[in-house]
């Protein structure tokens, strides 16, 4: 119930954790700080901002959601590209005001959902390896590239209900028929459409 939760030189397992602001700091020992829900299909709720710090260049803070889901109501800030281990996790942007995503060098998510009518602004390139779920709001990429998929063998999937990507998008296609939203839609546009 504190306004902020700060993790340092520790490892925390949790079931259905609910936090306000979360800051993960660098570790001073060989055991890097990792936040890992202890079982599959768990959700970490961060009502405010999530910040992965780079206060220790050798052992930065690391967020490892271990294949689980993170529901984020605030901004995502990762100060070291290696500070987030996406695995098979899903990040859900579910705020009630505009959210931002920042990561030095660009961010990689396995799955992401945008369900915020006020949208998401990305300040660095973003790759979505497996799935982009667009439920509400626009993803404003500015001058940054949004990539869906990894290759023709792993092209990624789009689940689409609403919104668009404002900016550049790269999408992989399978060497087969690509039809419908999941494998063929490019939800791009501008802010006035």
ChimeraX attribute file (.defattr): number of C-alpha atoms within 10 A of each C-alpha:
attribute: neighborCount
match mode: 1-to-1
recipient: residues
	/A:1	7
	/A:2	8
	/A:3	9
	/A:4	14
	/A:5	14
	/A:6	11
	/A:7	19
	/A:8	15
	/A:9	16
	/A:10	13
	/A:11	12
	/A:12	11
	/A:13	12
	/A:14	14
	/A:15	14
	/A:16	15
	/A:17	13
	/A:18	14
	/A:19	19
	/A:20	19
	/A:21	21
	/A:22	20
	/A:23	20
	/A:24	25
	/A:25	26
	/A:26	24
	/A:27	23
	/A:28	16
	/A:29	11
	/A:30	9
	/A:31	11
	/A:32	20
	/A:33	25
	/A:34	26
	/A:35	20
	/A:36	20
	/A:37	22
	/A:38	15
	/A:39	14
	/A:40	14
	/A:41	13
	/A:42	20
	/A:43	22
	/A:44	21
	/A:45	19
	/A:46	22
	/A:47	18
	/A:48	19
	/A:49	19
	/A:50	24
	/A:51	22
	/A:52	25
	/A:53	20
	/A:54	21
	/A:55	16
	/A:56	12
	/A:57	11
	/A:58	13
	/A:59	18
	/A:60	22
	/A:61	32
	/A:62	24
	/A:63	24
	/A:64	18
	/A:65	26
	/A:66	21
	/A:67	20
	/A:68	21
	/A:69	22
	/A:70	21
	/A:71	19
	/A:72	23
	/A:73	23
	/A:74	22
	/A:75	22
	/A:76	21
	/A:77	19
	/A:78	25
	/A:79	20
	/A:80	20
	/A:81	17
	/A:82	19
	/A:83	25
	/A:84	20
	/A:85	18
	/A:86	21
	/A:87	15
	/A:88	15
	/A:89	23
	/A:90	23
	/A:91	22
	/A:92	19
	/A:93	25
	/A:94	26
	/A:95	22
	/A:96	13
	/A:97	14
	/A:98	18
	/A:99	21
	/A:100	18
	/A:101	21
	/A:102	20
	/A:103	23
	/A:104	14
	/A:105	14
	/A:106	20
	/A:107	24
	/A:108	19
	/A:109	21
	/A:110	21
	/A:111	23
	/A:112	22
	/A:113	19
	/A:114	24
	/A:115	22
	/A:116	23
	/A:117	17
	/A:118	17
	/A:119	24
	/A:120	24
	/A:121	19
	/A:122	23
	/A:123	21
	/A:124	18
	/A:125	21
	/A:126	22
	/A:127	23
	/A:128	22
	/A:129	22
	/A:130	20
	/A:131	21
	/A:132	25
	/A:133	18
	/A:134	22
	/A:135	18
	/A:136	20
	/A:137	20
	/A:138	26
	/A:139	24
	/A:140	23
	/A:141	21
	/A:142	16
	/A:143	13
	/A:144	17
	/A:145	18
	/A:146	25
	/A:147	20
	/A:148	26
	/A:149	24
	/A:150	16
	/A:151	13
	/A:152	13
	/A:153	11
	/A:154	14
	/A:155	21
	/A:156	24
	/A:157	23
	/A:158	23
	/A:159	15
	/A:160	20
	/A:161	13
	/A:162	15
	/A:163	20
	/A:164	22
	/A:165	23
	/A:166	20
	/A:167	17
	/A:168	16
	/A:169	17
	/A:170	12
	/A:171	21
	/A:172	18
	/A:173	20
	/A:174	15
	/A:175	9
	/A:176	7
	/A:177	9
	/A:178	12
	/A:179	9
	/A:180	10
	/A:181	14
	/A:182	16
	/A:183	18
	/A:184	16
	/A:185	15
	/A:186	15
	/A:187	17
	/A:188	17
	/A:189	15
	/A:190	11
	/A:191	11
	/A:192	4
	/A:193	6
